[in-house]
Amino acid sequence: MADILPPNMLNERPQAPAGLLSNREKDRLIERGFLGLYRWYTARSQETRNWNADQSFDWRGMNKNLPPELITVIQGFFAVEQYAPDFTSNLVHLVRRSHGRSHFQLRWGSEEEKHADAWENAVLFSGQRSPAWIEEYKERLRAQTWELPFPDAIHNLVYTVFQERATQLNYLNMMKIAQGRSDRPHLAGVSDPVLAKVAQTIAVDEAAHYNFFLEGVRMYLYYYPEQTLDAIKNVIGQFSMPAATLIPDWQKFYETVYRAGIYGPRDFSRDVMQVAFRNLGIESRKALEEGIRKTREVPTFEGGNFGTTAIWDTFDYGMVEGDVRRLHVKIQDYEKGIGFDLYDPTEFVENPAVPRRTGQAADD
């Protein structure tokens, strides 16, 4: 795992007992999965989501009378996305030895810069911020640098799953307001089809990003369950949206977002954390923490923790295996369409460490 995901996530791992996959082999399988997923994702992105921040929206038709609260929210979205160069460069550097992950981060960055440009256009065409104000605000934002929330790649991979889902939720709820469907009295009657289309378009991108990172976490959960579950526990224990400490008047932005019904602690618990948990086969935060605690109480095998069995009761490994298998089928179908299967096909290899119930089918 350290060979694929620097810096040294899992230093000095002992050799696997006979019959189990070595860490090097697991790393190779995960890397091939990421490479195939990246290729599939890029083709899909170019085919279905190839929009332009300037030309895909009727900016002249944007509502010039949006309430101040919505301008505060749009401005906050614009501010967060201004750190796209930092998000991209830091993550690319972290995973630069992985072809699939590093190249995906470049693709991801190209999509995130469109989000930054689209939200800047929304601020400009709202008519409530001057070009000079926007330029000065950008200078203030870019005078500071966003840093990775965690030092290692597996924690940052997990973090992006929750962050992308939270960002998607923010934009979907903004779309709802712009469509005139808010249930908040101070936003009753608000309508802006242009803003609604912007929010919806970017939310679709965020959903695609969420699914890519989710597939990556599933692969790690399948081959490295203990380390992945521990990373999930750590991330949700200190989760915050990116650039919260960098953006001027963040507290005002956060409170406005909350009052507008766009995002808050309850939304994170119900529509972010629980959704991700369901997609990863985890019952609840309590079950996750209890499973990790029980796992740490199990005696190890020659100091290598290979005797741990309690971890498999922490999540639905059968569901995760099925999802990983389906990912590989998708990758294999894509490779057949190109011809990669004739030379260097991606193959799914079962994790023999996963306990099997008597009579259990491989893809149950």
N, C-alpha and C positions, 0 to 999 in steps of 0.2 A: 504493500500500500504506500509506503514511503517512496518507493521507486517511481510511482505514478503521481503522487500528490505531495510535492515538497511544500514547505519545509518539514522535515522529519516528524511526520505525524506519529509514526509508530516505530521508534528507534529500537534497535537491539531485540527484535522479536526472536523467540526460540524457533527451532525447526519444528515443522508439523510432524506428528506421529504418522507412521505408515498408514496409508489408506485415506488420508485427508489431503486436501489441496494445500500446497505450499502457499505462503503469502505472495511469492513472486508469480505463481500461476493465477491466483485470485486477482492480483493487480493487472496481469495481462488480459484476463477476461473482462474486467471492468473497463480497461482502456479501450479494448475492441468494441465494447458496447457503446461507449461514449463516441467513438469515431463513427460508427454506423448511425447512431442517433443524430449526430451533428450533420452528416451528409443528408439524411432523410429530412431533418428539420430545415436545412437551407433550401432544398428544392421546394418544400412545402411553403416556406415563407415567401420565396420569390414568386410562386404561382398564385398564392391567395391573399398576401398582405403587402403588396408592393405599392404602398401609397406615398404621397409626397406632402410634406408639411405645408408648403405654400400653395400648391395647386389642387389639392384634393378637397378643399373646403371653400365655401362662399364667404370669405372673410368680410367683404363689403356688407354682407347682409347680417352681420352679427348685431345683436341687440345692444344698443348704446345706453340703455336705461336699467341695466342689471343692478340689483341692490348691492350696497357696499359690502355686505357679508360675503356675497359670491365672489366679488372682486378680490377680497382677502384670501379666499380659498384658491382661486385660480392663480393668484400671485404666489401662494405657498407651493402649489404644484410646480409652477415654473421654477421656483427657487430650488426645490429638491432635485429636479431634473438637470439643473445647471452643473451638478457634480458628476454628470455622465462620464466626462474624461477621467476623473479620479476612480469612479466605480470600475471602469473598463481597464485602465492601465494597472491598477493594483491587483485585480483578479487575474488578468493575463499573466502578470509577473509571477503570481502565486502558483499557477498551474501551467507554466510555459512548457514544461517537459511532456505534457499530455497533448497530443495532436488534437484529439476530439474536443477536449475542454477548452484549450487555449484558442483554437479557431472559432469555437462557438462563442467565446467571450467577445471576440472581435465582431462577429455577426450580431450578437446581443447589443454591443456598444453602438453599432450603426443604427439599430432600431431605437435604442434609448436616445440617441441624439435627435432623431425625428420627434420624439416626445418633447424634448426640451424646446425644439424650434416651434412645435405646434402650440405649446402652452405660452411661449413668448408672444406668438402671433395673437393668441387669445387675449393676453393682457393688453397688447397694443391696440387691437381692433375693438376692444371694449370702449375705447375712447376716454377712459378714466385714468390713464397713466401716460405721460408724455414720453416720446422717444428719449429725451434727455434723462428723465427719471429712470427709465428702464436701463439705459446704459450705465448710469451711476450705480444702480442696484446690482447689476451684473458684476461690476468691478468690486463691489463690497463682498459679494458672494465668492468670487474667484480668488480673492486675496487670501482665502483660507483653503486648506486642503483636507479632503475627506480621507480617513484612514480605515482600513479593514476593521470590522468589529471583533474579529477573532484572529489569532496568530496562525492557525493552520487551515488547510484546505477543506477538511471534512466538516468542521464547524461552519465555515463560510458557505459551503454547499447547502447545508441544512438551513442556515439563516436565510438564504435566498428563496427557499421554498416558502417560508412564512412571509417574507417581505414581499415577494411577488403576488402572493394571494391577497395580502393586505392592500397593496397598491391597486390591484384589480378591483377590489371591493370599493375603495375610495372613488375610483373613476366610474364604476357602475352606479353608485349612489349619486354622484354628480350628474350623470346622464339622466337619472330619474327626476332630479330637480329641474333640469333644463327642459325636460319633456312636460313640465307642469304637473308632475305627480307627487310633489312633496306633501307630507302630512304636517309640516311645521307651519303655524299661522303666519310667521314673519316672511315665509317664502311662498305663500299662497299666490297664485296668479303668475308666478315667474315662468317665462317660456322663452326659449332660444334654440331653435332647431340646429343652428350652426354649432353652438356649444355642445348640444346633445350628441351630434355626430362626432365631434372631436373626442369627447369623453368615451363614447362607445368604441371608436376606432382604436384608441390607445388601450382601452380595457381588453380588447381582443388580443392585442400584442402581449399584454401582461399575462393573459390566460395561457398563451403559447409558451411564454417564458416559465411560468409556474409548472407546466406539464413537463418541460425539458428537465428542469432541476428535480422535479418529483421522480422522474424516471431514474435519474442519477442516484438519488437517495435510496430508491428501492434496490438498485444493484448493490449498493454498499450494505443495506440492511440485510440482503440475502447472503452476501459473502462475509461481511464483518458485522454481525448483529450487535454484539456487545458495544463496540466502539461507536456504532451509529446511534444506537438508542441512548447512549450516554451523551453524545453530542446533541441529540434532540432535547434531552432533559436540560442540558446546560443552556441551549439557545432560548428555549421558551422561558427559562428562569430569569433572563436578563434582556428580553427582546425589546427593541425600540425601533422606530422608523429611522431610515438613514438621514444623516445631516441634521438631526434634531438639535445638536449642540452648536451648529454652525450658522443657522439661518436667523437673521434678525427678527425679533418679535415672534419667535416660535410659539410661545405660550398663547399669544393672541390667535395665531393661526390654528393651533390645536383646539382651543376653546370654541372658535368659530366653526370648525369642522364638526366638533361634537354637538353643538347646538343645532347645526343644520341637519343632524341625523345621518351624516356621511360616515363617520368612523369614531369609535370609542372603545373603552375596555371590554364592554359587553360584546361588541362586534368582533373584537379579536378572539375572545373566548369561543363564541358561538359559530362565527362564519369564517374564521381563519384557522385557529388551532384545531377545533373539532373536525373541520373539513379535511385538513391535512392529516390528522390522526386517522380519520376514516379511510383516506386514500392509502395510508401506510399500514393498515391493519392493526392499529393501536386503539384499544378500547377507550382509554381516558388518561388524563395526566396522572391521576392517582394510581391507575394500574401500571403505568410506565414507571413511576417512582418506586412502587412496591416491587415490581419485577426486577429492577436494577438492584434494589436492596437485597432481595433473596439471592440473586446471582452472586453477589459479592460474599455471601455467607457459605457458598459451596466450595469445598476443598479443591485445590488446583491439581493439575496433572504435571508433575515435575516442574512446578513453578510457571507453567505456560498457560494455565487457565483453560486447558483443553477439556477438562472434566466437567466444565460448567454445562448444566442442562436446564437450569431454571429459566435461562434467558428465552428459551423457545416458547415459554408460556406467557411471555410479556406481550407478544404480538401474534397476529395470524400469519405464520410463516407460509402456510399453504396458499393463502391469498397472494402474498408477496411473490412467491415462486411463480404462481400463475401469471402475475403481471409481468415479471421478468421474462418469462417464456414468450408471452405475447409481444413484448418489445422486440425480442429477437426474431420472431416471425415477421414483424413489420420491417425490420432491418433486412432480413433475408429476401423478402419480396422486392424491396427496393434494389438490392444488389443484383437480383436476377434481371431486373429491368435494364440495368446498366451493363451487366456482364462481369461484375466483380466476382460473382459466385464461381466463375470458371477458373479464377486465378488465386483468390485469397478470401474465401467466404468467412463471414462471421458465424460462429457456432455457439450455441448455448451448452454449457457444461454444468451439470447438476452439482450442488454442494453436498458432498457425502457426509458432512458434519450434521446436516439436518436430520433429526430423528424421524423415522418413518413408522407410521402406525401399520399394524398388520393389515395387508390387503389394500393399502392406500395406493391409488393411482398416482403416477408422477405429476400429473397436472391437475389434481383435485384442487 
